[in-house]
Amino acid sequence: MPIPAAMPILQRLRASIARWLGRWAGPAQAAEPLMLSGRGSTQAGGGEIREGAPRSVIDWTPDMIKAALSRADGGSMRAAADLCDDIFGDDRAGAVLTTRSNALFASPLTFEASGDGRRKKRAVHALEAEEDWWTLFPEEELAALLHWGWVLGVGLGELVPPEVSSTEVSEGKRYVPTLKVWHPRALRFDWPSRRWLLAIEGGTEIEITAGDGRWILFTPYGRNRPWSRGLWRGMSLLRLLKRYAIADWGLHSEVHGNPIRVITSEGQVSPAIRKALANDLRDLGRDTLFACPPGFDFKMVEATAKTWEMYQAQIQLANTSYSVQAIGANLPTKLTTNVGTGATAQHLVRQDYKRSDAMTVSTMTRWQALVWWAAWNFGDRNLAPWALWNTEPPEDKQATALTWKTVGEALGAFAKIGQTVEPKLIEERFGIVLKAAPELLPPPPPVPPGQPGGPPGKDGEPAAKTKTKEPDA
């Protein structure tokens, strides 16, 4: 067998062995910062890693969407990412994605310490008080990463090194990189080697390893074919349906906004007169004054069918489906401010979606970024805290008061018929702890008139004063 033909087989064998050995390799305990180790902004060959300019001007059709699906299954994210860009441009699609990310960011954020010793508290303090978290993950970049992950199924981010020297780091200044989101159209999954490859400026490809201290891959649907479960598969057809409806509605409006002008006559008309009348109608424009010759009738023919309702129904269908896919419910166009705890982004997103987002984002940020931040600044990956968002809805005090009132009225009704309910059952069912009221003592008898502490006597004499005993000398 010639050597060139044997090379792919050897490469596949080497990749299989590397994957098998990787299952038994434990995580590194510490790492030198990217920039300080010479890997901050350069690739292995010495050239700078720069993102190519994403340029996509595509008039999408059903056949092109099918082609994007086929190419994605082959590992290329180029067409699928361009299609996602088009989806982001839709007013309703962009709104529901922003609502979903805002629901997470608006939830209270805390950090749970991990590891042993006092240094774990220092790590949490650095994230909170020193604002290292917001330097690591600016909200606009983190939101973009989440949107790509939810829609495409994979979001690509890079931890860009800060401008800090090795001397400053050795003197105690913390090393805190910043997230930068890359457009995933240059991303490719190589099936033979099971690796993610990224095409950079210049036409070369580099390997992307999630959680290596530089690259972040957000795959909320799992690592196996994550693009196959992205929202883009359903949203792309809705985007096409809505675009066609808007274009057709505009054309329909243009036709119906210009009714046909018709002149009829009772007898034969010479071609010269017909031509003269046609020229007059053509020059009429917005001037509504027109003198019709004797024997002629002028009228305007307009379409009366309500075909425009079809376009409106298509747009509403697309908008509703966008909302159901992204946030689990229909996003209302008008918010009511007096709904329970308030119509906020947290209220609009379905509760199980918020819990899932909080867990997946917490896992992704810790294992792909915070463990390296802890290793660079505290020398121990195990000190990396967990970012925890409390996505549970706040208490609806009005509903709580109504529950207490209903339970109280039910207990009173049971007492009238000589029945009662077990307090433990009420506590388990409604969360209301019942406690027996203290026994009330009967009031003391009234003091007779004229007596000390009592009202005046019968003749109006004031009550006798109580004599106080003089203290012994």
Secondary structure, DSSP 8 states (H G I E B T S, - for coil): --HHHHHHHHHHHHHHHHHHHHTT----S----TTTTT-SSB-TTS-B-------------HHHHHHHHHHHHTTB-HHHHHHHHHHHTSHHHHHHHHHHHHHHHTS-EEEE--SSSTHHHHHHHHHHTS-HHHHHS-HHHHHHHHHHHHHTS-EEEEEE--S--HHHHHTT-----EEEEE-GGGEEEETTTTEEEEE-TTS-EEEE-TTSSSEEEE-TT-SSSGGGGSTHHHHHHHHHHHHHHHHHHHHHHHHHTS-EEEEEESS---HHHHHHHHHHHHTTTT-------TTEEEEEE-----THHHHHHHHHHHHHHHHHHHHSS---SS--S-STT-S-HHHHS-HHHHHHHHHHHHHHHIIIIIHHHHHHHHS-GGG--EEEE--S----HHHHHHHHHHHHHHHHHHHHTT----HHHHHHHH------------------TTSTTS---TTS-------------
